[in-house]
Amino acid sequence: METTPKRKTRTRVLLKNITINIICYSFALLYLYAATNKLIAFDDLQLQMSKSPIITDFAPFLVWFVPALEILIAMLFFIGLFIERTILLGLYAAFTLMCFFTVYIVAIISFSDSVPCSCGGIIEEFSWQEHLVFNVVFIVLGVVGIVLQKKF
């Protein structure tokens, strides 16, 4: 039995859809997990952010803003179940936030001796280099998701 062009197109669309969903829900779970851990250990987060040589002045704002933003981004993906255009917005937001986190990590690695990670949970156990690799993987996933969603 030969596959028809119509069947190939449907298969391609299905694979794109599955890939986009995996990427979106990976970001959603990551950001919900990170935000939850930050809020559960709020006092630790506040202390760790205040010790950062880069964000010390902004720590009182960021301690609330970052978890709230992570939750908002995760919600964009869940809203995408009902309003599809929020998926692309969520992908752009998740990608952008991950880029900011990565720039921060590169700055810490380059200019600081030892700064505690304020991520929370198991991610907090990563070395800065492992954290950098983790973030780069999610940045690549974000790019792939954006490209696929724009074509979709």
N, C-alpha and C positions, 0 to 999 in steps of 0.2 A: 504494500500500500504506500503510495507516494504522498508526501505532504504537499498541500496546496499552498500558494502564496498567502491566501487568506488565513490559513491555519498557522503559518509561520508568523504572520503579523500578530495574531491573537496571542501566540506563545510569547513573542517578544514583549508585547504590552504587559502580559501577566508577569513575566520575569522582572520588568522594570518596576511594576507596581509592588511586587514582593520585596525587591531590593530597597525601594524607597521606604516602605513600611518598616523594614528591619533597621534601616539607618535612623529613621525618625524615632522609633520606639527605643532604640539604643540610647539616643540623646536624651529622650524623655526620662528613661529610667536612671541614666547617669545623673542628670540634673536634679531629679527628685531625691535620689539617694544622697547626693552631695548636700543639697539644701536641708534635708531632714537631719543629717548628721551635724551640720553647722548649727541648726537651731536647737538640737538636743544638747550639744556641748557649747552653748552660746558664750558662757564665761571664758572657756578656753579659746574660742574663736576670737573674742575681743582681745584677750591677752596676746595671742599670737599675731594678730594684725597690728597691734600697737607696737610690737617688737620689730616689725619689718622696716628696714631702712628706706624702703621705696614708698610705702603707702601709709606711714605713720600718721601724717597730717590728715589723711582721709579716712582713717580707721573707724571713727565713730559713725560716719555715713555708710561706709562699705560693709560694715558688720550687719547692717540691715538690708542694704541695697542688693548685695550679691545673692543671698539666699532668695530674696523676693524675685529677683530677675530670673534665677534658675527655675523657680516654680512657674513663673509666667511663661517662660520658653517651653517648659514641659507641657503646660496647658495648651499652648498653641497647637501642639501635635495631637492632643486628645480632641480639641475642638475641630481639628482637621478631619475627624471622622464624620462630621456633619457639614462643615464649611471648608471645602477643599483648598481654597486660596490661602488659608492660614498655614498650610503645610510649607509652602515656599517661604513665607515670612518666618516661620519657625526655623527652617533650615538656615536662612540667612542670619537670624539672631543667634542660633546655636553655634554656627561657624564663627561669627564675629566674637562672641564671648570666649570661645575656645582659643581664638587668636590672641585676645587680650591676656588670657591666662598663660599662654605660651610665651608671649613677650615678657611677661612678669617673671616666668621661670628662667628664661634666658638671662634676664637682668640679674636675678638672684645668683645664678651659677657664675656669671661673669664678674659681679661686683661685691659679693658678700660671702663671708666665711661660713656661717651657719645661721640659718633662719628657719624656725619651725614652720612646717606646712600647716595651713589653716583649712585644709580640705575636709578633714573628718573621715571617719570610717576606715575601711581598708586602704583607701587611696592615700591616706595620711602616712601609711607605712612605706610608701614608695620613696626611693632616693630621688633627688632632684633630676638626675639623668633618666631614671625610669619614668618619672612623671613627664619629662619632656617627650620621650618616645610615645607614651600613652596619649598625650595631647596631639602629637603629630598624626597619629593614627586617626583620631577623631576629626582632625582638620581635613585629612584626606577623605574620610567618610562624608564630611560636610560638603566638600567640593563635588564628590560623586553624586550625592543626593540632590544638590542644587542643579547640576547638569541634567540629571535624569528627570527631575521634576519639571524643569523648563521645557524639555523635549516632550514630556508626557502631556 
